[in-house]
Amino acid sequence: MSVEYIGLKEISGPLVVLEGVQNASAEEMVEIRAGSDKRLGRIVEIHGNICVVQVFEGTNGLSLTNTRTRLTGHPLEIPLSKELLGRVLNGIGQPIDGFGEVFPDQKRDVNGHAINPVARKYPRNYIQTGISSIDGLMTLIRGQKLPIFSGSGIPHNQLAVQIVRQARIGESDERFAVVFAAMGVKHDVAEYFKTSFQKSGVLDRVVVFLNLANDPIVERVVTPRAALTAAEYLAFEHHMHVLVILTDMTAYAEALREISSSRGEIPSRKGFPGYLYSDLASIYERAGMLEDRKGSITQIPILTMPNDDITHPVPDLTGYITEGQIVLDRSLSQKGIYPPISVLPSLSRLMKDGIGEGYTREDHSHIANQLFSSYARVQEVKALASVIGEDELSDMDKRYMEFGRAFENEFVTQQMNEDRDIDHTLDLGWVLLGILPREELDRIPGEMLDRYYNPYEESRGGLRTWI
């Protein structure tokens, strides 16, 4: 028989303080009643017999005198079943798609744990996104954490939808699923996500968690953890390869900052709590593979950088925890290039272990290295051209300028509904390298050049025609 407490000691923002509480536990869920109004809360601090509780639905309308509170005896749990695939849920795992409750095989605490390093299996093999710049140059490996750094107004939402729609693994797609979690999004953006998944026919393999901008900030802090709990169930109970997309982790961090401020904690950089690094790590480190299980969890967190500042605390700390980054560039977006991926600052640190013969194709790593090297030379030539003018460049530098334009317009640029397989991407890379003389391709072995290199003048009448 649970004890019900009447009255509150204090109300502060989304927090309430209870006094005289016995046998409470950290993270324990609490039911709060004010008349016929029922709300959920979570214990975040305990000092003797005093508990601080975060209220999910906010504290408006609560009274210090007649509010009734009951401890449930368990942390926040979400129902888990393979029926989650195809469902749309709110930030704490409750259905909002009108199809009724989820009948669970089991319930799990959303807080979870990072994967034990001893139990980890090293990430191998790749997930194909159908986007050439990602698959060819910063390949996503199963079990990896590969964030996307964006800015406000850059089409990261469209890129996220395209990845969900096109992502697949080499074997049968029956073992592949996507968990998509959106935090602090506006209603029109949430509707765009839902309708895009429905119209493209991929919703049956997707679990969608939506925390809207007007939903409680406490729910926003729970959303990525609820999504990862569902991903862990699908990956390690049903042996599926699960791709988790979390957008936008900056909204998550700002919610954490607001809660930290209301709790009176000492702020760190830009007002964020000092434990932001470990808090983000508790989310990112739930990705990976286990030695004794067949499934995997791969993460793509999306972060918007305030003022396009990559040194902002959220992208800065994320870069320390994850294995690479994909950087979206505002100047490319303004030139009409989609997806506006800035190639040179982007990388995948695990790429080398999941590509090549037996995974993608034997020439993959060599062609990626050469494209990076040649495009870096393009930037040097552009800088020179800005000083002396393009007409004064040498013939070789003009060839590099031609390569740079073709690389941006044909390789990086593709339509939102254009799905390129890995062979198409690599073949396109060889066509681009055909613009340059063979002696400039110093990152590719001679026997591979003999097999694949084809000078542009002898190719198929132009890149756009070939595509």
JOKA-V747792 format. One line per field, one symbol per residue. ss: DSSP state (A for helix, B for strand, O for the rest). phi: phi as a letter, one per 30 degrees, with the letter a starting at -180 (. if undefined). Layout:
ss=???
phi=???
//
This chain:
ss=OOOBBBOOOBBBOOBBBBBOOOOOOOOBBBBBBBOOBBBBBBBBBBBOOBBBBBBOOOOOOOOOOOOBBBBBBBBOBBBBOAAAOOOBBBOOOOBOOOOOOOOOOBBBBOOOOOOOAAABBOOOOBBBOOOAAAAAAOOBBOOOBOBBBBOOOOOAAAAAAAAAAAOBOOOOAAABBBBBBBBBBOAAAAAAAAAAAAAAOOAAABBBBBBBOOOOAAAAAAAAAAAAAAAAAAAAAOOOBBBBBBBOAAAAAAAAAAAAAAOOOOBOAAAOBOOAAAAAAAAAOOOBBBOOOOOBBBBBBBBBOAAAOOOOAAAAAAAAAOOBBBBBOAAAAAOOOOOOBBBBBBBBOOAAAOOOOOOOOOOAAAAAAAAAAAAAAAAAAAAAAAAAOAAAOOAAAAAAAAAAAAAAAAAAOOOOOOOOOAAAAAAAAAAAAOOOOAAAOOOOOAAAAAAAOOOAAAOOOOAAAAO
phi=.dccccjbdabbhdcbccbidchdbdiddbccbbiddcbcbbdcbbbiccccbdcddiceidcdccdcbbddibddbcdbaddddjccbddcicdbcicidddddabbdddhbddeedddcddbibcdciceddddcbedcejdcbdccbbdiddddddddddedcdacddeddccbbccbcbiddddddddddddddddicedcbcccbcddcddddddddeddddddddddddccchcccccccbbdddddddddddddddidddcehidddceedddddcdddckbcdcbddabccbdcbccehhcdceeddddeddcccjaccccddddddidbdddddddcabdcedcbbjdjccaecedddddddedddddeddddddddccjdddddeddddddddddddddccddaddccccdddedddddddddddcdeddcccbdedddedcdbeedcdcijddddd
//
